[in-house]
Amino acid sequence: MQILVAEDRPQTADLLRRAFESEGYFVLVAYDGDRAVTLGKSKPIDVILLDIMLPRLDGFGVIRKLREAKRRTPILILSARDAMSDVVYGLELGADDYVTKPFELSILMARVRALARRASAEYPEDLKFEDLILKPSSYELQRGARVASLTRTENALLELLMRRAGAVVSRSALIEEGWGPDSEVSEANLYVFMRSLRSKVTHPGERELVHTIRGVGYSLRSAAH
């Protein structure tokens, strides 16, 4: 597996490079955003670890350029703990996951493996619930006349909700579906992704379909009760 580490701090970049190389990964390093875009477009990258605060072109610009170029490489944001608004914006642009700094290497590696597994899987069957259609193979949802792009994580979460439409899906089941078993993903992390997903499923004026079931999880249904 080939990983691109886009990180402008040499010490952090070297730490990540050595850690992943010790696990048998081939690692490329980009110290600025322009280089990250060049490598992301020209190399067969399996996962990109992306810091937001990059010189020349920031992480948001990297995500935007790669997605505009139709590169669907999984992108995991490395973000400061107090920059949640940056994380949400990055997910809206097309990032697939995030890990906050400082991070545990074991957790980061588990998240990278989960992204790689989802990237290699194929989901050809379209799913439909009322006026909502999920196209898992292209990471798109369609509601009425509008189409929205999903990240791999959002795609996995919505697919589970649609396959169990009408039932309550526990938070633990959603976490396992989105990140794999023993991923150590917190419920707060899940909440960030569900908030982003709900904003794509339901626009102002549309009927809410994804409902929070307090203390349990979420449900895809026509009404809250």
C-alpha positions as CSV (number, residue, x, y, z in Angstrom):
1,M,0.0,0.0,0.0
2,Q,1.3,3.5,-0.9
3,I,0.6,6.4,1.5
4,L,1.1,10.1,0.9
5,V,1.9,12.1,4.0
6,A,1.3,15.9,3.4
7,E,2.8,17.5,6.4
8,D,5.1,20.6,6.5
9,R,6.8,19.8,9.9
10,P,9.8,17.6,9.0
11,Q,9.8,16.0,12.5
12,T,6.1,15.0,12.3
13,A,6.4,13.9,8.6
14,D,9.5,11.8,9.4
15,L,7.7,10.2,12.4
16,L,4.8,9.2,10.2
17,R,7.0,8.0,7.4
18,R,9.1,5.7,9.7
19,A,6.0,4.4,11.5
20,F,4.2,3.4,8.4
21,E,7.3,2.1,6.6
22,S,7.9,-0.2,9.7
23,E,4.5,-1.7,8.9
24,G,5.4,-2.4,5.3
25,Y,3.8,0.6,3.7
26,F,5.5,2.6,0.9
27,V,5.4,6.3,2.0
28,L,5.7,9.5,-0.1
29,V,6.1,12.9,1.7
30,A,4.9,16.3,0.5
31,Y,6.0,19.3,2.6
32,D,3.6,21.8,0.8
33,G,0.2,21.7,-0.8
34,D,1.3,22.1,-4.4
35,R,3.5,19.0,-4.1
36,A,0.7,17.1,-2.5
37,V,-1.6,17.8,-5.4
38,T,1.1,16.8,-7.9
39,L,1.7,13.5,-6.2
40,G,-1.9,12.9,-5.6
41,K,-2.7,13.3,-9.3
42,S,0.3,11.4,-10.7
43,K,0.9,8.5,-8.3
44,P,-1.2,5.5,-7.4
45,I,-1.8,6.6,-3.8
46,D,-4.0,4.4,-1.6
47,V,-4.5,6.9,1.3
48,I,-3.5,10.5,1.9
49,L,-2.7,11.9,5.4
50,L,-3.3,15.6,5.1
51,D,-2.4,18.4,7.4
52,I,-4.5,21.5,6.9
53,M,-1.9,24.1,7.6
54,L,0.4,23.6,4.6
55,P,2.4,26.3,2.8
56,R,1.8,27.3,-0.8
57,L,-1.6,25.6,-0.9
58,D,-3.4,24.7,2.3
59,G,-5.1,21.4,2.9
60,F,-8.5,22.6,1.9
61,G,-7.1,23.6,-1.5
62,V,-5.5,20.2,-1.8
63,I,-8.8,18.5,-1.2
64,R,-10.6,20.8,-3.6
65,K,-8.1,20.3,-6.4
66,L,-7.9,16.5,-6.1
67,R,-11.7,16.1,-6.0
68,E,-12.1,18.5,-9.0
69,A,-9.7,16.3,-10.8
70,K,-11.9,13.3,-10.0
71,R,-9.3,11.7,-7.8
72,R,-11.2,9.6,-5.2
73,T,-8.2,8.7,-3.1
74,P,-9.2,8.4,0.6
75,I,-8.1,11.5,2.5
76,L,-7.6,11.6,6.2
77,I,-7.3,15.0,7.8
78,L,-4.7,15.5,10.6
79,S,-6.2,18.4,12.6
80,A,-5.5,20.3,15.8
81,R,-7.9,19.4,18.5
82,D,-9.4,22.9,18.7
83,A,-10.1,23.2,15.0
84,M,-13.4,21.3,14.6
85,S,-14.7,23.9,12.2
86,D,-11.8,23.1,9.9
87,V,-12.6,19.4,10.1
88,V,-16.3,20.0,9.2
89,Y,-15.3,22.1,6.3
90,G,-12.7,19.5,5.1
91,L,-15.4,16.8,5.2
92,E,-17.7,19.0,3.2
93,L,-15.0,19.4,0.5
94,G,-14.6,15.7,0.3
95,A,-12.2,14.4,3.0
96,D,-13.1,11.0,4.3
97,D,-12.0,11.0,7.9
98,Y,-10.0,12.9,10.5
99,V,-7.7,12.3,13.5
100,T,-6.9,15.1,15.9
101,K,-3.4,16.0,17.0
102,P,-1.8,14.8,19.2
103,F,-2.7,11.3,18.1
104,E,-1.9,7.7,19.0
105,L,-0.1,6.0,16.1
106,S,-1.9,2.8,16.6
107,I,-5.3,4.5,16.3
108,L,-4.1,6.4,13.2
109,M,-2.9,3.2,11.5
110,A,-6.3,1.5,12.3
111,R,-8.1,4.4,10.6
112,V,-5.8,4.2,7.6
113,R,-6.5,0.5,7.2
114,A,-10.3,1.1,7.5
115,L,-10.1,3.7,4.7
116,A,-8.1,1.4,2.5
117,R,-10.6,-1.4,3.0
118,R,-13.5,0.8,2.1
119,A,-11.7,2.1,-1.0
120,S,-11.1,-1.5,-2.3
121,A,-14.7,-2.6,-1.8
122,E,-17.4,-2.2,-4.4
123,Y,-21.1,-1.4,-3.7
124,P,-22.9,-1.7,-7.1
125,E,-26.4,-1.8,-5.8
126,D,-28.4,1.4,-5.7
127,L,-30.6,1.8,-2.6
128,K,-33.9,3.8,-2.4
129,F,-36.0,5.1,0.4
130,E,-38.9,7.4,-0.5
131,D,-37.3,10.2,-2.7
132,L,-33.8,9.4,-1.5
133,I,-31.5,7.3,-3.7
134,L,-28.0,6.2,-2.7
135,K,-25.5,5.2,-5.4
136,P,-22.8,3.5,-3.3
137,S,-20.5,2.7,-6.3
138,S,-20.1,6.5,-7.1
139,Y,-20.5,7.9,-3.5
140,E,-23.5,10.0,-4.5
141,L,-27.0,10.5,-3.1
142,Q,-29.9,11.9,-5.1
143,R,-32.9,13.5,-3.6
144,G,-35.4,14.8,-6.0
145,A,-33.6,16.7,-8.7
146,R,-30.4,17.4,-6.6
147,V,-27.3,15.3,-6.3
148,A,-24.7,15.4,-3.5
149,S,-21.3,13.8,-3.3
150,L,-20.5,11.7,-0.2
151,T,-17.2,10.8,1.4
152,R,-16.4,7.1,1.8
153,T,-17.4,7.3,5.5
154,E,-20.7,9.1,4.9
155,N,-21.4,6.5,2.1
156,A,-20.9,3.6,4.5
157,L,-23.0,5.2,7.2
158,L,-25.9,6.0,4.9
159,E,-25.8,2.6,3.3
160,L,-26.3,0.9,6.7
161,L,-29.1,3.3,7.5
162,M,-30.8,2.6,4.2
163,R,-30.4,-1.1,4.4
164,R,-32.1,-0.9,7.9
165,A,-34.6,1.8,7.0
166,G,-37.3,2.1,9.6
167,A,-35.2,0.4,12.3
168,V,-33.0,2.0,14.9
169,V,-29.3,1.6,14.2
170,S,-27.1,1.9,17.3
171,R,-24.2,4.2,17.5
172,S,-21.9,1.2,18.0
173,A,-23.2,-0.5,14.8
174,L,-22.6,2.7,12.8
175,I,-19.1,3.1,14.2
176,E,-18.3,-0.5,13.3
177,E,-19.7,0.0,9.8
178,G,-17.9,3.3,9.2
179,W,-14.5,2.5,10.7
180,G,-14.4,-1.2,11.4
181,P,-14.3,-3.2,14.7
182,D,-12.0,-2.1,17.5
183,S,-11.5,1.2,15.8
184,E,-11.7,3.3,19.0
185,V,-13.7,5.9,17.3
186,S,-15.6,8.1,19.8
187,E,-19.3,8.9,19.7
188,A,-18.3,12.5,19.3
189,N,-16.5,11.6,16.1
190,L,-19.6,9.8,14.8
191,Y,-21.7,12.9,15.6
192,V,-19.5,15.0,13.4
193,F,-20.0,12.7,10.4
194,M,-23.7,12.3,11.1
195,R,-24.1,16.1,11.2
196,S,-22.4,16.4,7.8
197,L,-24.4,13.5,6.3
198,R,-27.7,14.9,7.5
199,S,-26.9,18.3,5.9
200,K,-26.6,16.5,2.6
201,V,-29.6,14.2,2.9
202,T,-32.0,17.0,4.0
203,H,-31.9,20.6,2.7
204,P,-34.1,23.4,4.1
205,G,-37.7,22.8,3.1
206,E,-37.3,19.1,2.7
207,R,-38.7,16.5,5.1
208,E,-36.2,15.2,7.6
209,L,-35.3,11.6,7.0
210,V,-32.4,10.9,9.4
211,H,-33.6,11.0,12.9
212,T,-31.6,10.9,16.2
213,I,-32.9,8.3,18.6
214,R,-31.8,9.8,21.9
215,G,-29.5,7.5,23.9
216,V,-29.5,4.8,21.2
217,G,-28.5,5.9,17.7
218,Y,-30.1,6.9,14.5
219,S,-32.9,5.9,12.2
220,L,-33.8,6.5,8.5
221,R,-37.6,7.0,8.6
222,S,-40.4,9.3,7.4
223,A,-41.2,10.7,10.8
224,A,-39.4,11.0,14.1
225,H,-41.8,8.6,15.8
